[in-house]
Amino acid sequence: MDPVYLDHNATTPLEPRVLAAMMPALEATGNASSVHGFGRRAAEAVETARDQVAALLGVRPRELVFTASGSEANNAVLGTMSELHGGGHVVVSAFEHPSILAAAARLEERGFAVSRVRPEPTGRVSPAAIAGELRDDTRLVCLMLANNEIGALQPVAEVAELARARGVPVLCDAVQAVGKVPVAVPDLGVDYLTVGAHKFYGPLGAAALWIRGGAGFSPLLVGGSQERRRRAGTLNVPALVGLGAAAALVAAELEGWARHMARLRDAFEAGLGAIGGTAVHAAAVPRLPNTSNVAFHGVDAEALMVRLDLRGFAVSTGSACASGVVEVSETMRALGVDEEVAAASLRVSFGKDSPERAAEWLLAALREEVEALRELAAAGARR
Ligand SMILES: Cc1ncc(COP(=O)(O)O)c(C=O)c1O
């Protein structure tokens, strides 16, 4: 059997049609800032990509800043708060991506106050809990659209409405949402939004930050005048062309992709009963159609992941074992999941091209491996 890749929340394969769109740009010469024909053609390709991303998100192209990664885009927004205000307060959900949590911690080191709002055990952050943290000196609220580990969708529009009433801007990290659920910026009412191509079948090295017209911004990278002086550095033309092409595919095909992924995800979760002793995280709230994070009670998920890898299945765990100590992920910690359950949790993330029988194959392998690991654990306990 060919290896089965079920780790699409980590990164997605490059879609062949995206690669085909990128090829001319990979072969061409030309710095998009140059005024000669080579440069102009490169710049035109970048502007086409900007139009494609803008069309997908429902925003004006000039409000988009291209970056090299979602992490960079998130860092740029939090860094802006320090540049513009020097101090104050920010509110983040406690299970944001590390690129937001670490950037918030850096603000804290610089004298900001940071409120970390824990999600409810269901996996959803309560808008009232965020609203309850807002202060007169709150500079920013950060809430992701979809959590990367458990897939739970967050009430971003409601939070944005509450924040706007207090004049507080909102950053929405939509990196994990694009390509899985519709993302229409005008419906969200946020001020900053980030996306990254490699999560929706585009290339690595291309991402975008949308900044509402008039919202404050201070560049993370300074130097050249690229991106209307909002992000210095020679534009990565082939990668940005790929970002645009991937965005156009999402715009045209998302519905079918989502249906396929949800079918596999649902078949997978329906089959868990036969294994027994399982619990799906965030099962009771709206989730991404492709993500299933499951605790296999009494099983070490790291060991399970390795065994599945040997059988050709790529899945992931949120908890990393560093030097023999299991580090529980921020997401699991924020959810208040106990350590044993967190260490037993495995993330399966399906993709638009996952084989129709992927769920069935994975379930068959899991039945054997989970049983083997439970037997080993029981034997260890008897010794
Ligand atoms: C929710 C979320 N935000 C941001 C990122 C960071 O994106 P990048 O890998 O492009 O830096 C990720 C990547 O895993 C993510 O899942």
The ligand as an SDF file (V2000), in Angstrom:
LIG
                    3D

 16 16  0  0  0  0  0  0  0  0999 V2000
   -3.4510   28.2530   13.3690 C   0  0  0  0  0  0  0  0  0  0  0  0
   -2.0840   28.4520   12.7870 C   0  0  0  0  0  0  0  0  0  0  0  0
   -1.5610   29.6820   12.7540 N   0  0  0  0  0  0  0  0  0  0  0  0
   -0.3480   29.9250   12.2520 C   0  0  0  0  0  0  0  0  0  0  0  0
    0.4400   28.9050   11.7710 C   0  0  0  0  0  0  0  0  0  0  0  0
    1.8000   29.2260   11.2780 C   0  0  0  0  0  0  0  0  0  0  0  0
    1.8850   29.2050    9.9140 O   0  0  0  0  0  0  0  0  0  0  0  0
    3.3020   29.0400    9.1820 P   0  0  0  0  0  0  0  0  0  0  0  0
    3.6150   27.5860    9.2310 O   0  0  0  0  0  0  0  0  0  0  0  0
    3.0110   29.5280    7.7920 O   0  0  0  0  0  0  0  0  0  0  0  0
    4.2740   29.8740    9.8880 O   0  0  0  0  0  0  0  0  0  0  0  0
   -0.0630   27.5950   11.7870 C   0  0  0  0  0  0  0  0  0  0  0  0
    0.7570   26.4720   11.2970 C   0  0  0  0  0  0  0  0  0  0  0  0
    0.6910   25.3710   11.8040 O   0  0  0  0  0  0  0  0  0  0  0  0
   -1.3580   27.3670   12.3120 C   0  0  0  0  0  0  0  0  0  0  0  0
   -1.8830   26.1450   12.3700 O   0  0  0  0  0  0  0  0  0  0  0  0
  1  2  1  0
  2  3  1  0
  2 15  2  0
  3  4  2  0
  4  5  1  0
  5  6  1  0
  5 12  2  0
  6  7  1  0
  7  8  1  0
  8  9  2  0
  8 10  1  0
  8 11  1  0
 12 13  1  0
 12 15  1  0
 13 14  2  0
 15 16  1  0
M  END
$$$$
